[in-house]
């Protein structure tokens, strides 16, 4: 997320040509929206892990409300793992490996 802040040195009315969607103006607004969305997602993941120790597979349903096909699930799993690890590295979550070898994340002390 810190890499998108580099765009804030550009003028706010810079024309953005995204890889998805239509071109737009309002670069600074979009960067703020992306930061807010990311913070909301991290909060949702942390809340789920507070409710019960959760694996990345458990978090898929928290992060993605719609059914996912196998291709989408592959990308979604990577995103779930990234969110869990971001919270773990920040010290928000703790991680433990279950006897079955699955990492579960929680807000509770281990």
C-alpha positions in Angstrom: 0.0 0.0 0.0 2.9 2.4 0.6 3.8 2.2 -3.1 0.6 4.0 -4.2 1.5 7.0 -2.0 4.2 7.8 -4.5 1.4 8.9 -6.8 0.5 11.6 -4.4 3.3 13.7 -5.7 1.4 14.1 -9.0 -1.2 16.8 -9.4 -4.6 15.8 -8.0 -6.2 16.2 -11.5 -3.8 13.8 -13.2 -5.5 11.6 -15.8 -5.3 8.0 -14.6 -5.4 5.2 -17.1 -6.1 2.1 -15.0 -5.5 -1.5 -16.2 -9.2 -2.2 -15.2 -12.0 0.3 -15.7 -12.3 3.6 -17.5 -9.8 6.5 -17.3 -10.5 9.0 -14.6 -9.3 12.1 -12.9 -9.1 12.4 -9.1 -5.9 10.5 -8.3 -5.6 11.7 -4.7 -9.2 10.7 -4.0 -8.7 7.3 -5.4 -5.5 6.7 -3.3 -7.5 7.7 -0.2 -10.3 5.3 -1.2 -7.8 2.4 -1.7 -6.3 3.1 1.8 -9.7 3.2 3.4 -10.8 0.0 1.7 -7.6 -1.8 2.7 -8.0 -0.7 6.4 -11.6 -2.0 6.3 -10.6 -5.3 5.0 -7.8 -5.7 7.6 -10.3 -4.8 10.3 -12.7 -7.5 9.0 -10.0 -10.1 9.0 -8.8 -9.2 12.5 -12.4 -9.3 13.8 -12.9 -12.8 12.2 -9.7 -14.0 13.9 -10.8 -12.6 17.2 -14.0 -14.6 17.0 -12.1 -17.9 16.3 -8.6 -18.9 15.2 -8.8 -18.8 11.4 -6.8 -20.2 8.5 -6.5 -18.5 5.2 -9.3 -20.8 3.9 -11.5 -19.6 6.7 -10.9 -16.0 5.8 -12.0 -16.5 2.1 -15.7 -16.2 3.2 -15.0 -13.1 5.2 -13.2 -11.3 2.3 -15.3 -12.6 -0.6 -19.0 -12.7 -0.2 -19.8 -14.1 -3.7 -19.1 -17.7 -4.9 -15.6 -18.1 -6.4 -14.6 -20.4 -9.2 -11.3 -22.3 -8.9 -9.3 -19.6 -10.8 -10.7 -16.9 -8.6 -10.1 -18.9 -5.4 -6.4 -19.2 -6.3 -6.1 -15.4 -6.3 -8.4 -15.0 -3.3 -6.3 -17.4 -1.3 -3.2 -15.3 -2.0 -5.0 -12.2 -0.9 -6.2 -13.8 2.3 -2.7 -15.0 3.1 -1.3 -11.6 2.5 -3.9 -9.9 4.8 -3.3 -12.4 7.6 0.5 -12.0 7.3 0.2 -8.2 7.2 -1.7 -8.3 10.5 0.7 -10.9 11.9 3.8 -8.8 11.1 2.1 -5.7 12.6 1.6 -7.7 15.8 -2.3 -7.6 15.6 -2.5 -11.4 15.1 -0.6 -14.3 16.5 0.0 -17.4 14.4 0.2 -21.0 15.4 0.4 -24.3 13.5 -2.1 -26.9 14.3 -1.2 -30.6 14.6 -2.6 -31.0 11.1 -0.1 -28.5 9.8 -2.5 -25.6 9.1 -1.6 -22.1 10.3 -4.3 -20.5 12.3 -4.3 -16.8 13.2 -5.9 -15.3 16.3 -5.9 -12.1 18.4 -5.6 -14.2 21.6 -2.2 -14.8 23.2 -0.8 -18.2 22.4 
